[in-house]
């Protein structure tokens, strides 16, 4: 039987001290994919140490890009000698975000071939919008149960595209595909996330002509080629939200470095509503989170940016389990994002769900239990619950957590948490 790693957590009082936020996972992955478009060396700073990043680096290497680490968080990528348009099935199957490499391949080489992507099992995240966008730009899509082949024999041609839903992945993929298309592409009902703005900023440094990123309408004028540049990945707003919520949950006092307050405005607003003291030091990209012993209940509804992020929903649910009164959550982005409910209830949480709604009755004390990280953010929520639970919590299937949190154990330990990563049979 194969050995596996788990997290063992014991309550050790409030988190105190300071923590620095890593580069954004959801920005690093599409920017790494966009390196396919460049014909010269690209240097990326602030690249987070994550399993998903490792997978994307392997995808680039398979395609023929030269990739090397200049230091722990700095990558050099040169895609001048890419020699295939086919991405490896075994890598694409591990991570859904790897599909964003299709737009750059299609744009530069007029063809892309892959397998349907994998990743967290948090519900249906169809790639239909991506494919409709490629088709509108002039590509022909061939899709069966396992394979996806996209070909644009005569290249892509700019057009007007309306997204039925402001999908982050589709916005990124179509934006990258349009960079080298002939003429102008207007993308309406586009996603507005900060990671979209970061990608557009990176592409613009390479020579792309993009306007409107961060609004619902993005206009891309195709150019002949994209070159090299140097770019720093923005801070991970979801990692920041997680540590802020953990500080509140443990009634701690934590200084968070490398965080952009405007990117997490709904999270800040809800924490303040619950009675948490949140102080932004804007000139220095720092936030101080101090929590009283008694926190109030609240209600949240997840929405596309700039609404409350679905990626912080599980962590907030964990926080709500130890607040006074009854809190409510409405999940509107993914239909299968309450899998952590059952695991939290093993720890004594009182939660009732009905469809996409959850009602959480605060309890005085959670209790340690053996729980399973069903997806990335659910894993973070269970770790947070373990920080305040009486007794010992063991979190299994932590490979999900490794996909999105860089040095989680080290960072929490420095804040005073009793958390260990161990190997078990």
HELIX and SHEET records of a PDB file:
HELIX    1   1 UNK A   25  UNK A   34  1                                  10    
HELIX    2   2 UNK A   35  UNK A   37  5                                   3    
HELIX    3   3 UNK A   51  UNK A   63  1                                  13    
HELIX    4   4 UNK A   89  UNK A   92  1                                   4    
HELIX    5   5 UNK A   96  UNK A  100  5                                   5    
HELIX    6   6 UNK A  101  UNK A  109  1                                   9    
HELIX    7   7 UNK A  128  UNK A  136  1                                   9    
HELIX    8   8 UNK A  168  UNK A  178  1                                  11    
HELIX    9   9 UNK A  194  UNK A  205  1                                  12    
HELIX   10  10 UNK A  237  UNK A  249  1                                  13    
HELIX   11  11 UNK A  261  UNK A  264  5                                   4    
HELIX   12  12 UNK A  265  UNK A  273  1                                   9    
HELIX   13  13 UNK A  282  UNK A  284  5                                   3    
HELIX   14  14 UNK A  310  UNK A  312  5                                   3    
HELIX   15  15 UNK A  313  UNK A  320  1                                   8    
HELIX   16  16 UNK A  340  UNK A  346  1                                   7    
HELIX   17  17 UNK A  376  UNK A  388  1                                  13    
HELIX   18  18 UNK A  399  UNK A  402  1                                   4    
HELIX   19  19 UNK A  408  UNK A  414  1                                   7    
SHEET    1   A 4 UNK A 370  UNK A 372  0                                        
SHEET    2   A 4 UNK A 392  UNK A 396  1                                        
SHEET    3   A 4 UNK A   4  UNK A  10 -1                                        
SHEET    4   A 4 UNK A 418  UNK A 424 -1                                        
SHEET    1   B 4 UNK A  16  UNK A  20  0                                        
SHEET    2   B 4 UNK A 253  UNK A 257  1                                        
SHEET    3   B 4 UNK A 286  UNK A 290 -1                                        
SHEET    4   B 4 UNK A 277  UNK A 281 -1                                        
SHEET    1   C 4 UNK A  66  UNK A  71  0                                        
SHEET    2   C 4 UNK A  74  UNK A  78 -1                                        
SHEET    3   C 4 UNK A  41  UNK A  45 -1                                        
SHEET    4   C 4 UNK A 229  UNK A 232  1                                        
SHEET    1   D 3 UNK A 111  UNK A 115  0                                        
SHEET    2   D 3 UNK A 147  UNK A 151 -1                                        
SHEET    3   D 3 UNK A 140  UNK A 143 -1                                        
SHEET    1   E 4 UNK A 160  UNK A 162  0                                        
SHEET    2   E 4 UNK A 184  UNK A 188  1                                        
SHEET    3   E 4 UNK A 217  UNK A 221 -1                                        
SHEET    4   E 4 UNK A 209  UNK A 211 -1                                        
SHEET    1   F 4 UNK A 299  UNK A 301  0                                        
SHEET    2   F 4 UNK A 326  UNK A 330  1                                        
SHEET    3   F 4 UNK A 357  UNK A 361 -1                                        
SHEET    4   F 4 UNK A 350  UNK A 354 -1                                        
END                                                                             
